[in-house]
Amino acid sequence: MPMRAMLLRLTENLLIAGFVVMIAMVFGNVVLRYGFNSGIIMSEEVSRMIFVWLTFGGAFLVAKDGQHLGMTTVVNMLGRNGRWWCRLAVEGLSLLCMTLLILGCWQQAVINLDNHAPVTGVPIAVVYFAGLAGGIGIAALNLIALARLLSGRMPDDELVIGAESEELSAFEAQQAEEKRR
């Protein structure tokens, strides 16, 4: 298995494990509070930290698959040059946003390295490292896409990325069904 595939599989497995731990802690805490008038003291803090990591890790995996919401219907109406310029704008603006995210998370991580969560004692910087990791991952995807786009190695069918909302997909399916009648 190539190194890239192993890293992606590891990321997916870590996110699954984090999700399971978060669910177990929250569910266990609810059962203990209502059933036994007790609780897991660190449950809220740890669950919140895991949730932040899940959010940024999930954003990276969705970006890797090109499945963030997009205006694909509009972009598909454009010619090849229009789609090319839209993809350039999307990757460039996303890279700019990821750069700002990386810089901001790095600054906050440095500031909060000595601040610790009250119950667990975990440095608050751990939360900002999630944004840093997610930002670096998505920025790397943006750089790879920009290199492929600018070198002409990106095929035409990859110029439009993103997923439409479920409501739009349902509406388009309904319109197609009415045309067939």
PyMOL commands that set and color helices and strands:
alter all, ss='L'
color gray80, all
select helices_A, chain A and resi 3-36+43-64+72-76+80-111+125-151+156-158+166-180
alter helices_A, ss='H'
color red, helices_A
deselect
rebuild
show_as cartoon
